[in-house]
């Protein structure tokens, strides 16, 4: 989403420039929710010069919104300045194309065209070619739309638990759970019905609210000013959103907004100064605390220019391509291979032992799993663990232990007697975690080690 920019020049007071930057914040917050905001135009600020007040304000905006000027990267070709005076005595870099840094790799080419006779403007044109990966629209399922909402177990009340257990009791009060399954089809049906019943019953439980920005510097004063600004804006909207300075409602809204912005900027700078002072103090007193805080600051940076993962020499960045490459990687990882250096005698010994166990094993038709054993095991399950593809966590079982333990006992008894495990129960979720370091190239030998 392209936003054309023309900021006031240095002849205007710094307060006017600051007000325009505040408007850019509003535009970024609005468009970042629905797309990829790209700010293009004359910023009237030379980011390559020594940081004056204007450069400091604009740099703060770019840092807060995680934007990067494409024309300032080393990959940009052509002239080194975008503005030349008529007498060719002064050159500056005041025109920019700014986009989110996580999409910097989408810039295929950027060039600042040098001055020529056909260009009658003092500004040199900037040509930038962007190539964005297309989001699948043909019904392709991706990781995000394949995940159901998670339950916020810390917000679950006693009433929520009672509602969940009552709904679950109604859904499992059917014949499929009363008897022990006698064939593999019955085991598959009982397991799938149980999973569906738990997921449907858990729809009444609260889910966590998505927090886009975590602001540790937020305090009561900011909360108060923000509410005042919201009330003033509501009044302004009810008046038809007038924009003339003679209107009192419009003026009050802009004043409230200006006060909130200044306070927000003030407490943000205080918070950063506090963190810097703590790091300085820790550097003099305790090196362990110093590096702990430094690493914490590093971890807060959630993106980097050109971030991606390299598979077999090729770099992939969009979600669909990364998912496909990880699938190929793990398929290759779990495919048996022949290693000439492997101990063949040991391999034959293990294969012979496993084959003997499978061939001589006889199913115990009298095997039984008691409901008491299942109930005790459920009570010992830890909380706060991730779920699998069935979306069922330990908390789902702990809350409804009394209802689910007899059903699970019948299911496990049938599985033991038939020596059969449902295929869907064998499935799991593989989550890749980057443990740090600069190496983003994925090879089989690295992860095997």
ChimeraX attribute file (.defattr): number of C-alpha atoms within 10 A of each C-alpha:
attribute: neighborCount
match mode: 1-to-1
recipient: residues
	/A:1	11
	/A:2	14
	/A:3	16
	/A:4	11
	/A:5	17
	/A:6	13
	/A:7	17
	/A:8	17
	/A:9	16
	/A:10	11
	/A:11	6
	/A:12	9
	/A:13	10
	/A:14	15
	/A:15	10
	/A:16	13
	/A:17	19
	/A:18	20
	/A:19	14
	/A:20	16
	/A:21	19
	/A:22	17
	/A:23	11
	/A:24	19
	/A:25	16
	/A:26	12
	/A:27	14
	/A:28	18
	/A:29	13
	/A:30	12
	/A:31	15
	/A:32	15
	/A:33	10
	/A:34	9
	/A:35	10
	/A:36	14
	/A:37	20
	/A:38	19
	/A:39	23
	/A:40	18
	/A:41	16
	/A:42	20
	/A:43	21
	/A:44	21
	/A:45	25
	/A:46	21
	/A:47	21
	/A:48	12
	/A:49	10
	/A:50	9
	/A:51	14
	/A:52	11
	/A:53	13
	/A:54	20
	/A:55	17
	/A:56	14
	/A:57	17
	/A:58	20
	/A:59	17
	/A:60	14
	/A:61	17
	/A:62	18
	/A:63	12
	/A:64	10
	/A:65	17
	/A:66	17
	/A:67	21
	/A:68	23
	/A:69	19
	/A:70	22
	/A:71	25
	/A:72	18
	/A:73	11
	/A:74	8
	/A:75	13
	/A:76	19
	/A:77	16
	/A:78	13
	/A:79	14
	/A:80	16
	/A:81	20
	/A:82	23
	/A:83	22
	/A:84	17
	/A:85	12
	/A:86	10
	/A:87	6
	/A:88	9
	/A:89	7
	/A:90	9
	/A:91	15
	/A:92	18
	/A:93	22
	/A:94	19
	/A:95	25
	/A:96	23
	/A:97	24
	/A:98	22
	/A:99	24
	/A:100	21
	/A:101	21
	/A:102	18
	/A:103	22
	/A:104	20
	/A:105	16
	/A:106	16
	/A:107	17
	/A:108	13
	/A:109	15
	/A:110	21
	/A:111	18
	/A:112	18
	/A:113	18
	/A:114	15
	/A:115	17
	/A:116	8
	/A:117	5
	/A:118	6
	/A:119	12
	/A:120	10
	/A:121	12
	/A:122	14
	/A:123	21
	/A:124	20
	/A:125	17
	/A:126	21
	/A:127	14
	/A:128	15
	/A:129	10
	/A:130	12
	/A:131	11
	/A:132	11
	/A:133	12
	/A:134	8
	/A:135	11
	/A:136	10
	/A:137	7
	/A:138	6
	/A:139	6
	/A:140	9
	/A:141	11
	/A:142	13
	/A:143	9
	/A:144	8
	/A:145	9
	/A:146	9
	/A:147	10
	/A:148	12
	/A:149	12
	/A:150	17
	/A:151	19
	/A:152	12
	/A:153	15
	/A:154	10
	/A:155	12
	/A:156	14
	/A:157	12
	/A:158	9
	/A:159	10
	/A:160	15
	/A:161	17
	/A:162	13
	/A:163	16
	/A:164	21
	/A:165	22
	/A:166	14
	/A:167	18
	/A:168	21
	/A:169	17
	/A:170	11
	/A:171	16
	/A:172	20
	/A:173	11
	/A:174	10
	/A:175	8
	/A:176	17
	/A:177	21
	/A:178	12
	/A:179	12
	/A:180	21
	/A:181	22
	/A:182	13
	/A:183	13
	/A:184	16
	/A:185	10
	/A:186	17
	/A:187	24
	/A:188	20
	/A:189	14
	/A:190	22
	/A:191	21
	/A:192	15
	/A:193	16
	/A:194	20
	/A:195	13
	/A:196	16
	/A:197	17
	/A:198	24
	/A:199	16
	/A:200	13
	/A:201	19
	/A:202	22
	/A:203	15
	/A:204	15
	/A:205	18
	/A:206	17
	/A:207	16
	/A:208	12
	/A:209	7
	/A:210	6
	/A:211	7
	/A:212	7
	/A:213	6
	/A:214	7
	/A:215	10
	/A:216	9
	/A:217	14
	/A:218	13
	/A:219	11
	/A:220	8
	/A:221	13
	/A:222	17
	/A:223	13
	/A:224	12
	/A:225	19
	/A:226	19
	/A:227	14
	/A:228	17
	/A:229	21
	/A:230	15
	/A:231	14
	/A:232	21
	/A:233	20
	/A:234	14
	/A:235	16
	/A:236	21
	/A:237	14
	/A:238	11
	/A:239	12
	/A:240	8
	/A:241	13
	/A:242	15
	/A:243	11
	/A:244	10
	/A:245	11
	/A:246	9
	/A:247	12
	/A:248	12
	/A:249	22
	/A:250	21
	/A:251	17
	/A:252	17
	/A:253	21
	/A:254	18
	/A:255	14
	/A:256	20
	/A:257	20
	/A:258	17
	/A:259	17
	/A:260	21
	/A:261	18
	/A:262	13
	/A:263	16
	/A:264	20
	/A:265	13
	/A:266	12
	/A:267	17
	/A:268	16
	/A:269	13
	/A:270	13
	/A:271	16
	/A:272	12
	/A:273	12
	/A:274	12
	/A:275	15
	/A:276	14
	/A:277	12
	/A:278	14
	/A:279	20
	/A:280	12
	/A:281	14
	/A:282	17
	/A:283	16
	/A:284	9
	/A:285	11
	/A:286	11
	/A:287	13
	/A:288	10
	/A:289	15
	/A:290	18
	/A:291	14
	/A:292	13
	/A:293	18
	/A:294	14
	/A:295	11
	/A:296	11
	/A:297	11
	/A:298	10
	/A:299	11
	/A:300	8
	/A:301	9
	/A:302	8
	/A:303	13
	/A:304	13
	/A:305	12
	/A:306	15
	/A:307	16
	/A:308	17
	/A:309	18
	/A:310	17
	/A:311	18
	/A:312	12
	/A:313	10
	/A:314	9
	/A:315	16
	/A:316	17
	/A:317	18
	/A:318	15
	/A:319	14
	/A:320	17
	/A:321	13
	/A:322	17
	/A:323	15
	/A:324	11
	/A:325	18
	/A:326	15
	/A:327	13
	/A:328	12
	/A:329	16
	/A:330	12
	/A:331	11
	/A:332	12
	/A:333	15
	/A:334	8
	/A:335	7
	/A:336	8
	/A:337	8
	/A:338	6
	/A:339	8
	/A:340	7
	/A:341	6
	/A:342	9
	/A:343	9
	/A:344	11
	/A:345	8
	/A:346	10
	/A:347	11
	/A:348	11
	/A:349	10
	/A:350	12
	/A:351	10
	/A:352	11
	/A:353	11
	/A:354	11
	/A:355	10
	/A:356	11
	/A:357	10
	/A:358	9
	/A:359	8
	/A:360	8
	/A:361	9
	/A:362	11
	/A:363	11
	/A:364	11
	/A:365	12
	/A:366	9
	/A:367	14
	/A:368	16
	/A:369	16
	/A:370	15
	/A:371	18
	/A:372	13
	/A:373	12
	/A:374	19
	/A:375	21
	/A:376	12
	/A:377	13
	/A:378	20
	/A:379	14
	/A:380	10
	/A:381	14
	/A:382	11
	/A:383	11
	/A:384	11
	/A:385	10
	/A:386	11
	/A:387	13
	/A:388	13
	/A:389	14
	/A:390	17
	/A:391	17
	/A:392	17
	/A:393	18
	/A:394	17
	/A:395	18
	/A:396	20
	/A:397	18
	/A:398	20
	/A:399	16
	/A:400	20
	/A:401	20
	/A:402	16
	/A:403	18
	/A:404	24
	/A:405	22
	/A:406	19
	/A:407	22
	/A:408	22
	/A:409	20
	/A:410	21
	/A:411	22
	/A:412	23
	/A:413	22
	/A:414	26
	/A:415	22
	/A:416	17
	/A:417	19
	/A:418	19
	/A:419	15
	/A:420	14
	/A:421	16
	/A:422	16
	/A:423	8
	/A:424	12
	/A:425	13
	/A:426	8
	/A:427	11
	/A:428	11
	/A:429	10
	/A:430	10
	/A:431	6
	/A:432	7
	/A:433	6
	/A:434	8
	/A:435	6
	/A:436	8
	/A:437	6
	/A:438	6
	/A:439	9
	/A:440	14
	/A:441	14
	/A:442	16
	/A:443	14
	/A:444	13
	/A:445	8
	/A:446	8
	/A:447	8
	/A:448	7
	/A:449	5
